[in-house]
Amino acid sequence: MEHAKLDVSNMSCGHCVSRVHKALASLSGVTVTSVKVGEADVMFDPTLQSLAAVTAALDAAGYPAKVEP
Ligand SMILES: [Cu+2]
């Protein structure tokens, strides 16, 4: 498993936190470590899921995300 920290736009409240959490948790190979307003931490299995697919899923949910270095 690899760790990634995501910078997530458009989040403003607990509702956004639960929507982002749900979008991430629905992806196979992804374990959500934490979600806060503006950021998310995940562990992912690179053989099952790419970071590009993870950020694309958040984009689709209305929360554009980028990977923090
Ligand atoms: Cu919200």
N, CA, C, O and the ligand as a Tripos MOL2 file, in Angstrom:
@<TRIPOS>MOLECULE
protein
  277   275    70     0     0
PROTEIN
NO_CHARGES

@<TRIPOS>ATOM
      1 N           0.8420   -1.1920    0.0000 N.3       1 MET1
      2 CA          0.0000    0.0000    0.0000 C.3       1 MET1
      3 C           0.8810    1.2470    0.0000 C.2       1 MET1
      4 O           1.9400    1.2920    0.6260 O.2       1 MET1
      5 N           0.4040    2.2480   -0.7210 N.am      2 GLU2
      6 CA          1.1020    3.5250   -0.7410 C.3       2 GLU2
      7 C           0.2190    4.5840   -0.1110 C.2       2 GLU2
      8 O          -1.0070    4.4710   -0.0900 O.2       2 GLU2
      9 N           0.8680    5.6070    0.3980 N.am      3 HIS3
     10 CA          0.1410    6.6890    1.0490 C.3       3 HIS3
     11 C           0.0620    7.8970    0.1230 C.2       3 HIS3
     12 O           1.0180    8.1940   -0.5940 O.2       3 HIS3
     13 N          -1.0600    8.5860    0.1340 N.am      4 ALA4
     14 CA         -1.1650    9.8300   -0.6290 C.3       4 ALA4
     15 C          -1.9800   10.8390    0.1400 C.2       4 ALA4
     16 O          -2.9650   10.5050    0.7980 O.2       4 ALA4
     17 N          -1.5490   12.0810    0.0430 N.am      5 LYS5
     18 CA         -2.2860   13.1780    0.6490 C.3       5 LYS5
     19 C          -2.8700   14.0120   -0.4870 C.2       5 LYS5
     20 O          -2.1560   14.4110   -1.4070 O.2       5 LYS5
     21 N          -4.1570   14.2680   -0.4160 N.am      6 LEU6
     22 CA         -4.8430   14.9800   -1.4850 C.3       6 LEU6
     23 C          -5.3250   16.3310   -0.9990 C.2       6 LEU6
     24 O          -5.8430   16.4740    0.1080 O.2       6 LEU6
     25 N          -5.1380   17.3150   -1.8580 N.am      7 ASP7
     26 CA         -5.6390   18.6600   -1.6310 C.3       7 ASP7
     27 C          -6.9910   18.7320   -2.3370 C.2       7 ASP7
     28 O          -7.0430   18.6480   -3.5640 O.2       7 ASP7
     29 N          -8.0770   18.8850   -1.5960 N.am      8 VAL8
     30 CA         -9.4170   18.7730   -2.1920 C.3       8 VAL8
     31 C         -10.1290   20.1320   -2.1630 C.2       8 VAL8
     32 O         -10.2650   20.7620   -1.1140 O.2       8 VAL8
     33 N         -10.5740   20.5570   -3.3410 N.am      9 SER9
     34 CA        -11.2840   21.8420   -3.4670 C.3       9 SER9
     35 C         -12.7730   21.6750   -3.2000 C.2       9 SER9
     36 O         -13.2980   20.5620   -3.1970 O.2       9 SER9
     37 N         -13.4490   22.8100   -2.9740 N.am     10 ASN10
     38 CA        -14.9080   22.8630   -2.8660 C.3      10 ASN10
     39 C         -15.4780   22.2890   -1.5780 C.2      10 ASN10
     40 O         -16.6980   22.1870   -1.4450 O.2      10 ASN10
     41 N         -14.6330   21.9110   -0.6270 N.am     11 MET11
     42 CA        -15.1600   21.3670    0.6290 C.3      11 MET11
     43 C         -15.3960   22.5160    1.6040 C.2      11 MET11
     44 O         -14.5620   23.4130    1.7320 O.2      11 MET11
     45 N         -16.5400   22.4820    2.2930 N.am     12 SER12
     46 CA        -16.8140   23.5760    3.2260 C.3      12 SER12
     47 C         -17.3900   23.1190    4.5610 C.2      12 SER12
     48 O         -17.3880   23.8910    5.5200 O.2      12 SER12
     49 N         -17.8850   21.8760    4.6490 N.am     13 CYS13
     50 CA        -18.5490   21.4850    5.8850 C.3      13 CYS13
     51 C         -18.5070   19.9630    6.0630 C.2      13 CYS13
     52 O         -17.9150   19.2460    5.2560 O.2      13 CYS13
     53 N         -19.1360   19.4980    7.1150 N.am     14 GLY14
     54 CA        -19.1450   18.0690    7.4080 C.3      14 GLY14
     55 C         -19.8370   17.2440    6.3390 C.2      14 GLY14
     56 O         -19.5190   16.0730    6.1330 O.2      14 GLY14
     57 N         -20.7860   17.8700    5.6630 N.am     15 HIS15
     58 CA        -21.4720   17.1800    4.5670 C.3      15 HIS15
     59 C         -20.4820   16.8620    3.4480 C.2      15 HIS15
     60 O         -20.4910   15.7650    2.8880 O.2      15 HIS15
     61 N         -19.6390   17.8260    3.1340 N.am     16 CYS16
     62 CA        -18.6150   17.6140    2.1090 C.3      16 CYS16
     63 C         -17.6590   16.5160    2.5580 C.2      16 CYS16
     64 O         -17.2620   15.6690    1.7570 O.2      16 CYS16
     65 N         -17.2890   16.5290    3.8370 N.am     17 VAL17
     66 CA        -16.3800   15.5150    4.3570 C.3      17 VAL17
     67 C         -16.9640   14.1220    4.1420 C.2      17 VAL17
     68 O         -16.2560   13.2110    3.7130 O.2      17 VAL17
     69 N         -18.2700   13.9530    4.4410 N.am     18 SER18
     70 CA        -18.8500   12.6180    4.2770 C.3      18 SER18
     71 C         -18.9890   12.2480    2.8060 C.2      18 SER18
     72 O         -18.8580   11.0760    2.4550 O.2      18 SER18
     73 N         -19.2530   13.2270    1.9380 N.am     19 ARG19
     74 CA        -19.3410   12.8990    0.5050 C.3      19 ARG19
     75 C         -17.9780   12.4980   -0.0580 C.2      19 ARG19
     76 O         -17.8750   11.5540   -0.8420 O.2      19 ARG19
     77 N         -16.9500   13.2130    0.3430 N.am     20 VAL20
     78 CA        -15.6040   12.8670   -0.1270 C.3      20 VAL20
     79 C         -15.1900   11.5020    0.4260 C.2      20 VAL20
     80 O         -14.6070   10.6840   -0.2840 O.2      20 VAL20
     81 N         -15.4990   11.2700    1.7020 N.am     21 HIS21
     82 CA        -15.1740    9.9850    2.3170 C.3      21 HIS21
     83 C         -15.8470    8.8450    1.5530 C.2      21 HIS21
     84 O         -15.2250    7.8220    1.2670 O.2      21 HIS21
     85 N         -17.1270    9.0360    1.2290 N.am     22 LYS22
     86 CA        -17.8890    8.0090    0.5330 C.3      22 LYS22
     87 C         -17.3220    7.7580   -0.8730 C.2      22 LYS22
     88 O         -17.1940    6.6120   -1.3030 O.2      22 LYS22
     89 N         -16.9860    8.8460   -1.5800 N.am     23 ALA23
     90 CA        -16.4410    8.7000   -2.9360 C.3      23 ALA23
     91 C         -15.1330    7.9290   -2.9170 C.2      23 ALA23
     92 O         -14.8740    7.1030   -3.7920 O.2      23 ALA23
     93 N         -14.3060    8.2060   -1.9080 N.am     24 LEU24
     94 CA        -13.0140    7.5180   -1.8150 C.3      24 LEU24
     95 C         -13.1930    6.0680   -1.3860 C.2      24 LEU24
     96 O         -12.5560    5.1680   -1.9320 O.2      24 LEU24
     97 N         -14.0680    5.8470   -0.4010 N.am     25 ALA25
     98 CA        -14.2480    4.5020    0.1450 C.3      25 ALA25
     99 C         -14.8780    3.5540   -0.8810 C.2      25 ALA25
    100 O         -14.7450    2.3360   -0.7590 O.2      25 ALA25
    101 N         -15.5610    4.1050   -1.8870 N.am     26 SER26
    102 CA        -16.2090    3.2540   -2.8920 C.3      26 SER26
    103 C         -15.2150    2.6950   -3.9020 C.2      26 SER26
    104 O         -15.5620    1.8120   -4.6860 O.2      26 SER26
    105 N         -13.9850    3.1970   -3.8920 N.am     27 LEU27
    106 CA        -12.9760    2.7470   -4.8590 C.3      27 LEU27
    107 C         -12.2730    1.4940   -4.3470 C.2      27 LEU27
    108 O         -11.8330    1.4490   -3.1980 O.2      27 LEU27
    109 N         -12.1700    0.4880   -5.1950 N.am     28 SER28
    110 CA        -11.4650   -0.7110   -4.7620 C.3      28 SER28
    111 C          -9.9720   -0.4030   -4.6210 C.2      28 SER28
    112 O          -9.3980    0.3590   -5.3980 O.2      28 SER28
    113 N          -9.3720   -1.0130   -3.6170 N.am     29 GLY29
    114 CA         -7.9490   -0.8160   -3.3990 C.3      29 GLY29
    115 C          -7.5980    0.4580   -2.6550 C.2      29 GLY29
    116 O          -6.4230    0.7840   -2.4880 O.2      29 GLY29
    117 N          -8.6340    1.1900   -2.2020 N.am     30 VAL30
    118 CA         -8.3830    2.4460   -1.4890 C.3      30 VAL30
    119 C          -8.8970    2.3370   -0.0550 C.2      30 VAL30
    120 O         -10.0420    1.9450    0.1720 O.2      30 VAL30
    121 N          -8.0550    2.6840    0.8990 N.am     31 THR31
    122 CA         -8.4590    2.7720    2.3020 C.3      31 THR31
    123 C          -8.3460    4.2220    2.7320 C.2      31 THR31
    124 O          -7.2900    4.8380    2.5850 O.2      31 THR31
    125 N          -9.4220    4.7630    3.2590 N.am     32 VAL32
    126 CA         -9.4230    6.1570    3.6760 C.3      32 VAL32
    127 C          -8.7990    6.2560    5.0610 C.2      32 VAL32
    128 O          -9.2570    5.6060    6.0010 O.2      32 VAL32
    129 N          -7.7640    7.0620    5.1870 N.am     33 THR33
    130 CA         -7.1200    7.2660    6.4810 C.3      33 THR33
    131 C          -7.8000    8.4030    7.2290 C.2      33 THR33
    132 O          -8.1650    8.2550    8.3950 O.2      33 THR33
    133 N          -7.9690    9.5340    6.5600 N.am     34 SER34
    134 CA         -8.6810   10.6450    7.1920 C.3      34 SER34
    135 C          -9.1860   11.6040    6.1280 C.2      34 SER34
    136 O          -8.6020   11.7260    5.0510 O.2      34 SER34
    137 N         -10.2740   12.2790    6.4470 N.am     35 VAL35
    138 CA        -10.8070   13.3300    5.5690 C.3      35 VAL35
    139 C         -11.1410   14.5260    6.4490 C.2      35 VAL35
    140 O         -11.8390   14.4060    7.4560 O.2      35 VAL35
    141 N         -10.6300   15.6720    6.0460 N.am     36 LYS36
    142 CA        -10.9600   16.9240    6.7230 C.3      36 LYS36
    143 C         -11.3600   17.9180    5.6460 C.2      36 LYS36
    144 O         -11.1180   17.6690    4.4650 O.2      36 LYS36
    145 N         -11.9610   19.0260    6.0190 N.am     37 VAL37
    146 CA        -12.3080   20.0450    5.0330 C.3      37 VAL37
    147 C         -11.0160   20.4870    4.3220 C.2      37 VAL37
    148 O         -10.0920   21.0000    4.9530 O.2      37 VAL37
    149 N         -10.9720   20.2770    2.9980 N.am     38 GLY38
    150 CA         -9.8190   20.7160    2.2060 C.3      38 GLY38
    151 C          -8.7650   19.6680    1.9630 C.2      38 GLY38
    152 O          -7.8680   19.8680    1.1440 O.2      38 GLY38
    153 N          -8.8580   18.5360    2.6700 N.am     39 GLU39
    154 CA         -7.8190   17.5260    2.4530 C.3      39 GLU39
    155 C          -8.2900   16.1250    2.8040 C.2      39 GLU39
    156 O          -9.1890   15.9220    3.6200 O.2      39 GLU39
    157 N          -7.6400   15.1680    2.1490 N.am     40 ALA40
    158 CA         -7.9300   13.7620    2.4190 C.3      40 ALA40
    159 C          -6.6330   12.9760    2.3920 C.2      40 ALA40
    160 O          -5.7280   13.2610    1.6070 O.2      40 ALA40
    161 N          -6.5600   11.9880    3.2610 N.am     41 ASP41
    162 CA         -5.4180   11.0810    3.3170 C.3      41 ASP41
    163 C          -5.9000    9.6740    2.9860 C.2      41 ASP41
    164 O          -6.8690    9.1870    3.5680 O.2      41 ASP41
    165 N          -5.2240    9.0320    2.0580 N.am     42 VAL42
    166 CA         -5.6190    7.6690    1.7010 C.3      42 VAL42
    167 C          -4.4050    6.7590    1.6160 C.2      42 VAL42
    168 O          -3.2790    7.1990    1.3850 O.2      42 VAL42
    169 N          -4.6750    5.4680    1.8110 N.am     43 MET43
    170 CA         -3.7160    4.4290    1.4670 C.3      43 MET43
    171 C          -4.3100    3.7450    0.2400 C.2      43 MET43
    172 O          -5.5190    3.5240    0.1720 O.2      43 MET43
    173 N          -3.4670    3.4140   -0.7200 N.am     44 PHE44
    174 CA         -4.0080    2.7290   -1.8890 C.3      44 PHE44
    175 C          -3.0460    1.6700   -2.3880 C.2      44 PHE44
    176 O          -1.8300    1.7600   -2.2180 O.2      44 PHE44
    177 N          -3.6420    0.6580   -3.0140 N.am     45 ASP45
    178 CA         -2.8620   -0.4260   -3.5900 C.3      45 ASP45
    179 C          -2.6190   -0.0900   -5.0550 C.2      45 ASP45
    180 O          -3.5580   -0.1110   -5.8510 O.2      45 ASP45
    181 N          -1.3780    0.2200   -5.4300 N.am     46 PRO46
    182 CA         -1.1130    0.6770   -6.7950 C.3      46 PRO46
    183 C          -1.3760   -0.3890   -7.8660 C.2      46 PRO46
    184 O          -1.4460   -0.0690   -9.0520 O.2      46 PRO46
    185 N          -1.5210   -1.6520   -7.4540 N.am     47 THR47
    186 CA         -1.8510   -2.6780   -8.4470 C.3      47 THR47
    187 C          -3.3490   -2.6770   -8.7520 C.2      47 THR47
    188 O          -3.7710   -3.2230   -9.7710 O.2      47 THR47
    189 N          -4.1550   -2.0710   -7.8830 N.am     48 LEU48
    190 CA         -5.6090   -2.0340   -8.0700 C.3      48 LEU48
    191 C          -6.1270   -0.6690   -8.4990 C.2      48 LEU48
    192 O          -7.1640   -0.5660   -9.1550 O.2      48 LEU48
    193 N          -5.4020    0.3680   -8.1270 N.am     49 GLN49
    194 CA         -5.9410    1.7160   -8.3030 C.3      49 GLN49
    195 C          -4.7940    2.6890   -8.5590 C.2      49 GLN49
    196 O          -3.7340    2.5900   -7.9410 O.2      49 GLN49
    197 N          -5.0150    3.6250   -9.4690 N.am     50 SER50
    198 CA         -4.0050    4.6620   -9.7020 C.3      50 SER50
    199 C          -4.4530    5.9490   -9.0170 C.2      50 SER50
    200 O          -5.6430    6.1740   -8.7980 O.2      50 SER50
    201 N          -3.4900    6.7720   -8.6900 N.am     51 LEU51
    202 CA         -3.8290    8.0580   -8.0820 C.3      51 LEU51
    203 C          -4.6410    8.9140   -9.0340 C.2      51 LEU51
    204 O          -5.4970    9.6870   -8.6030 O.2      51 LEU51
    205 N          -4.3740    8.7790  -10.3510 N.am     52 ALA52
    206 CA         -5.1430    9.5410  -11.3310 C.3      52 ALA52
    207 C          -6.6180    9.1540  -11.2660 C.2      52 ALA52
    208 O          -7.4900   10.0130  -11.4030 O.2      52 ALA52
    209 N          -6.9050    7.8590  -11.0570 N.am     53 ALA53
    210 CA         -8.2960    7.4070  -10.9540 C.3      53 ALA53
    211 C          -8.9230    7.9110   -9.6610 C.2      53 ALA53
    212 O         -10.1140    8.2210   -9.6270 O.2      53 ALA53
    213 N          -8.1330    7.9960   -8.6040 N.am     54 VAL54
    214 CA         -8.6510    8.5000   -7.3230 C.3      54 VAL54
    215 C          -9.0360    9.9770   -7.4500 C.2      54 VAL54
    216 O         -10.1170   10.3750   -7.0170 O.2      54 VAL54
    217 N          -8.1630   10.7830   -8.0380 N.am     55 THR55
    218 CA         -8.4940   12.2020   -8.1820 C.3      55 THR55
    219 C          -9.6410   12.3730   -9.1810 C.2      55 THR55
    220 O         -10.4630   13.2750   -9.0190 O.2      55 THR55
    221 N          -9.7110   11.5260  -10.2060 N.am     56 ALA56
    222 CA        -10.8180   11.6020  -11.1670 C.3      56 ALA56
    223 C         -12.1490   11.3120  -10.4840 C.2      56 ALA56
    224 O         -13.1560   11.9430  -10.8050 O.2      56 ALA56
    225 N         -12.1700   10.3680   -9.5480 N.am     57 ALA57
    226 CA        -13.4010   10.0410   -8.8350 C.3      57 ALA57
    227 C         -13.8520   11.2210   -7.9770 C.2      57 ALA57
    228 O         -15.0480   11.4870   -7.8620 O.2      57 ALA57
    229 N         -12.8980   11.9260   -7.3770 N.am     58 LEU58
    230 CA        -13.2650   13.1060   -6.5860 C.3      58 LEU58
    231 C         -13.7430   14.2350   -7.4860 C.2      58 LEU58
    232 O         -14.6920   14.9410   -7.1460 O.2      58 LEU58
    233 N         -13.0890   14.4080   -8.6350 N.am     59 ASP59
    234 CA        -13.5540   15.4040   -9.6110 C.3      59 ASP59
    235 C         -15.0130   15.1210   -9.9680 C.2      59 ASP59
    236 O         -15.8440   16.0280  -10.0000 O.2      59 ASP59
    237 N         -15.3120   13.8280  -10.2410 N.am     60 ALA60
    238 CA        -16.6670   13.4410  -10.6580 C.3      60 ALA60
    239 C         -17.6670   13.7000   -9.5450 C.2      60 ALA60
    240 O         -18.8350   13.9760   -9.8200 O.2      60 ALA60
    241 N         -17.2310   13.6160   -8.2940 N.am     61 ALA61
    242 CA        -18.1260   13.8500   -7.1650 C.3      61 ALA61
    243 C         -18.2980   15.3540   -6.8830 C.2      61 ALA61
    244 O         -19.0600   15.7420   -5.9970 O.2      61 ALA61
    245 N         -17.5820   16.1890   -7.6440 N.am     62 GLY62
    246 CA        -17.7220   17.6340   -7.4810 C.3      62 GLY62
    247 C         -16.6650   18.2650   -6.5980 C.2      62 GLY62
    248 O         -16.7750   19.4290   -6.2140 O.2      62 GLY62
    249 N         -15.6280   17.4820   -6.2760 N.am     63 TYR63
    250 CA        -14.5500   17.9780   -5.4320 C.3      63 TYR63
    251 C         -13.2020   17.7840   -6.1110 C.2      63 TYR63
    252 O         -12.5060   16.8060   -5.8360 O.2      63 TYR63
    253 N         -12.8260   18.7010   -6.9940 N.am     64 PRO64
    254 CA        -11.5500   18.5500   -7.7010 C.3      64 PRO64
    255 C         -10.3930   18.4090   -6.7150 C.2      64 PRO64
    256 O         -10.2920   19.1540   -5.7400 O.2      64 PRO64
    257 N          -9.5340   17.4480   -6.9880 N.am     65 ALA65
    258 CA         -8.4520   17.1640   -6.0530 C.3      65 ALA65
    259 C          -7.1250   17.0930   -6.7780 C.2      65 ALA65
    260 O          -7.0510   16.7340   -7.9530 O.2      65 ALA65
    261 N          -6.0820   17.4450   -6.0490 N.am     66 LYS66
    262 CA         -4.7470   17.2080   -6.5770 C.3      66 LYS66
    263 C          -3.8950   16.5700   -5.4960 C.2      66 LYS66
    264 O          -4.1430   16.7180   -4.3000 O.2      66 LYS66
    265 N          -2.8870   15.8570   -5.9610 N.am     67 VAL67
    266 CA         -2.0230   15.1330   -5.0380 C.3      67 VAL67
    267 C          -0.9740   16.0980   -4.4930 C.2      67 VAL67
    268 O          -0.3050   16.8020   -5.2500 O.2      67 VAL67
    269 N          -0.8440   16.1170   -3.1750 N.am     68 GLU68
    270 CA          0.1930   16.9410   -2.5760 C.3      68 GLU68
    271 C           1.5190   16.2180   -2.6730 C.2      68 GLU68
    272 O           1.5780   15.0030   -2.4860 O.2      68 GLU68
    273 N           2.5950   16.9560   -2.9650 N.am     69 PRO69
    274 CA          3.9100   16.3320   -3.0990 C.3      69 PRO69
    275 C           4.4070   15.7770   -1.7700 C.2      69 PRO69
    276 O           5.5010   15.2170   -1.7050 O.2      69 PRO69
    277 CU        -20.2740   20.9170    2.6840 Cu       70 CU70
@<TRIPOS>BOND
     1     1     2 1
     2     2     3 1
     3     3     4 2
     4     3     5 am
     5     5     6 1
     6     6     7 1
     7     7     8 2
     8     7     9 am
     9     9    10 1
    10    10    11 1
    11    11    12 2
    12    11    13 am
    13    13    14 1
    14    14    15 1
    15    15    16 2
    16    15    17 am
    17    17    18 1
    18    18    19 1
    19    19    20 2
    20    19    21 am
    21    21    22 1
    22    22    23 1
    23    23    24 2
    24    23    25 am
    25    25    26 1
    26    26    27 1
    27    27    28 2
    28    27    29 am
    29    29    30 1
    30    30    31 1
    31    31    32 2
    32    31    33 am
    33    33    34 1
    34    34    35 1
    35    35    36 2
    36    35    37 am
    37    37    38 1
    38    38    39 1
    39    39    40 2
    40    39    41 am
    41    41    42 1
    42    42    43 1
    43    43    44 2
    44    43    45 am
    45    45    46 1
    46    46    47 1
    47    47    48 2
    48    47    49 am
    49    49    50 1
    50    50    51 1
    51    51    52 2
    52    51    53 am
    53    53    54 1
    54    54    55 1
    55    55    56 2
    56    55    57 am
    57    57    58 1
    58    58    59 1
    59    59    60 2
    60    59    61 am
    61    61    62 1
    62    62    63 1
    63    63    64 2
    64    63    65 am
    65    65    66 1
    66    66    67 1
    67    67    68 2
    68    67    69 am
    69    69    70 1
    70    70    71 1
    71    71    72 2
    72    71    73 am
    73    73    74 1
    74    74    75 1
    75    75    76 2
    76    75    77 am
    77    77    78 1
    78    78    79 1
    79    79    80 2
    80    79    81 am
    81    81    82 1
    82    82    83 1
    83    83    84 2
    84    83    85 am
    85    85    86 1
    86    86    87 1
    87    87    88 2
    88    87    89 am
    89    89    90 1
    90    90    91 1
    91    91    92 2
    92    91    93 am
    93    93    94 1
    94    94    95 1
    95    95    96 2
    96    95    97 am
    97    97    98 1
    98    98    99 1
    99    99   100 2
   100    99   101 am
   101   101   102 1
   102   102   103 1
   103   103   104 2
   104   103   105 am
   105   105   106 1
   106   106   107 1
   107   107   108 2
   108   107   109 am
   109   109   110 1
   110   110   111 1
   111   111   112 2
   112   111   113 am
   113   113   114 1
   114   114   115 1
   115   115   116 2
   116   115   117 am
   117   117   118 1
   118   118   119 1
   119   119   120 2
   120   119   121 am
   121   121   122 1
   122   122   123 1
   123   123   124 2
   124   123   125 am
   125   125   126 1
   126   126   127 1
   127   127   128 2
   128   127   129 am
   129   129   130 1
   130   130   131 1
   131   131   132 2
   132   131   133 am
   133   133   134 1
   134   134   135 1
   135   135   136 2
   136   135   137 am
   137   137   138 1
   138   138   139 1
   139   139   140 2
   140   139   141 am
   141   141   142 1
   142   142   143 1
   143   143   144 2
   144   143   145 am
   145   145   146 1
   146   146   147 1
   147   147   148 2
   148   147   149 am
   149   149   150 1
   150   150   151 1
   151   151   152 2
   152   151   153 am
   153   153   154 1
   154   154   155 1
   155   155   156 2
   156   155   157 am
   157   157   158 1
   158   158   159 1
   159   159   160 2
   160   159   161 am
   161   161   162 1
   162   162   163 1
   163   163   164 2
   164   163   165 am
   165   165   166 1
   166   166   167 1
   167   167   168 2
   168   167   169 am
   169   169   170 1
   170   170   171 1
   171   171   172 2
   172   171   173 am
   173   173   174 1
   174   174   175 1
   175   175   176 2
   176   175   177 am
   177   177   178 1
   178   178   179 1
   179   179   180 2
   180   179   181 am
   181   181   182 1
   182   182   183 1
   183   183   184 2
   184   183   185 am
   185   185   186 1
   186   186   187 1
   187   187   188 2
   188   187   189 am
   189   189   190 1
   190   190   191 1
   191   191   192 2
   192   191   193 am
   193   193   194 1
   194   194   195 1
   195   195   196 2
   196   195   197 am
   197   197   198 1
   198   198   199 1
   199   199   200 2
   200   199   201 am
   201   201   202 1
   202   202   203 1
   203   203   204 2
   204   203   205 am
   205   205   206 1
   206   206   207 1
   207   207   208 2
   208   207   209 am
   209   209   210 1
   210   210   211 1
   211   211   212 2
   212   211   213 am
   213   213   214 1
   214   214   215 1
   215   215   216 2
   216   215   217 am
   217   217   218 1
   218   218   219 1
   219   219   220 2
   220   219   221 am
   221   221   222 1
   222   222   223 1
   223   223   224 2
   224   223   225 am
   225   225   226 1
   226   226   227 1
   227   227   228 2
   228   227   229 am
   229   229   230 1
   230   230   231 1
   231   231   232 2
   232   231   233 am
   233   233   234 1
   234   234   235 1
   235   235   236 2
   236   235   237 am
   237   237   238 1
   238   238   239 1
   239   239   240 2
   240   239   241 am
   241   241   242 1
   242   242   243 1
   243   243   244 2
   244   243   245 am
   245   245   246 1
   246   246   247 1
   247   247   248 2
   248   247   249 am
   249   249   250 1
   250   250   251 1
   251   251   252 2
   252   251   253 am
   253   253   254 1
   254   254   255 1
   255   255   256 2
   256   255   257 am
   257   257   258 1
   258   258   259 1
   259   259   260 2
   260   259   261 am
   261   261   262 1
   262   262   263 1
   263   263   264 2
   264   263   265 am
   265   265   266 1
   266   266   267 1
   267   267   268 2
   268   267   269 am
   269   269   270 1
   270   270   271 1
   271   271   272 2
   272   271   273 am
   273   273   274 1
   274   274   275 1
   275   275   276 2
@<TRIPOS>SUBSTRUCTURE
     1 MET1         2 RESIDUE 1 A MET
     2 GLU2         6 RESIDUE 1 A GLU
     3 HIS3        10 RESIDUE 1 A HIS
     4 ALA4        14 RESIDUE 1 A ALA
     5 LYS5        18 RESIDUE 1 A LYS
     6 LEU6        22 RESIDUE 1 A LEU
     7 ASP7        26 RESIDUE 1 A ASP
     8 VAL8        30 RESIDUE 1 A VAL
     9 SER9        34 RESIDUE 1 A SER
    10 ASN10       38 RESIDUE 1 A ASN
    11 MET11       42 RESIDUE 1 A MET
    12 SER12       46 RESIDUE 1 A SER
    13 CYS13       50 RESIDUE 1 A CYS
    14 GLY14       54 RESIDUE 1 A GLY
    15 HIS15       58 RESIDUE 1 A HIS
    16 CYS16       62 RESIDUE 1 A CYS
    17 VAL17       66 RESIDUE 1 A VAL
    18 SER18       70 RESIDUE 1 A SER
    19 ARG19       74 RESIDUE 1 A ARG
    20 VAL20       78 RESIDUE 1 A VAL
    21 HIS21       82 RESIDUE 1 A HIS
    22 LYS22       86 RESIDUE 1 A LYS
    23 ALA23       90 RESIDUE 1 A ALA
    24 LEU24       94 RESIDUE 1 A LEU
    25 ALA25       98 RESIDUE 1 A ALA
    26 SER26      102 RESIDUE 1 A SER
    27 LEU27      106 RESIDUE 1 A LEU
    28 SER28      110 RESIDUE 1 A SER
    29 GLY29      114 RESIDUE 1 A GLY
    30 VAL30      118 RESIDUE 1 A VAL
    31 THR31      122 RESIDUE 1 A THR
    32 VAL32      126 RESIDUE 1 A VAL
    33 THR33      130 RESIDUE 1 A THR
    34 SER34      134 RESIDUE 1 A SER
    35 VAL35      138 RESIDUE 1 A VAL
    36 LYS36      142 RESIDUE 1 A LYS
    37 VAL37      146 RESIDUE 1 A VAL
    38 GLY38      150 RESIDUE 1 A GLY
    39 GLU39      154 RESIDUE 1 A GLU
    40 ALA40      158 RESIDUE 1 A ALA
    41 ASP41      162 RESIDUE 1 A ASP
    42 VAL42      166 RESIDUE 1 A VAL
    43 MET43      170 RESIDUE 1 A MET
    44 PHE44      174 RESIDUE 1 A PHE
    45 ASP45      178 RESIDUE 1 A ASP
    46 PRO46      182 RESIDUE 1 A PRO
    47 THR47      186 RESIDUE 1 A THR
    48 LEU48      190 RESIDUE 1 A LEU
    49 GLN49      194 RESIDUE 1 A GLN
    50 SER50      198 RESIDUE 1 A SER
    51 LEU51      202 RESIDUE 1 A LEU
    52 ALA52      206 RESIDUE 1 A ALA
    53 ALA53      210 RESIDUE 1 A ALA
    54 VAL54      214 RESIDUE 1 A VAL
    55 THR55      218 RESIDUE 1 A THR
    56 ALA56      222 RESIDUE 1 A ALA
    57 ALA57      226 RESIDUE 1 A ALA
    58 LEU58      230 RESIDUE 1 A LEU
    59 ASP59      234 RESIDUE 1 A ASP
    60 ALA60      238 RESIDUE 1 A ALA
    61 ALA61      242 RESIDUE 1 A ALA
    62 GLY62      246 RESIDUE 1 A GLY
    63 TYR63      250 RESIDUE 1 A TYR
    64 PRO64      254 RESIDUE 1 A PRO
    65 ALA65      258 RESIDUE 1 A ALA
    66 LYS66      262 RESIDUE 1 A LYS
    67 VAL67      266 RESIDUE 1 A VAL
    68 GLU68      270 RESIDUE 1 A GLU
    69 PRO69      274 RESIDUE 1 A PRO
    70 CU70       277 GROUP 0 **** ****
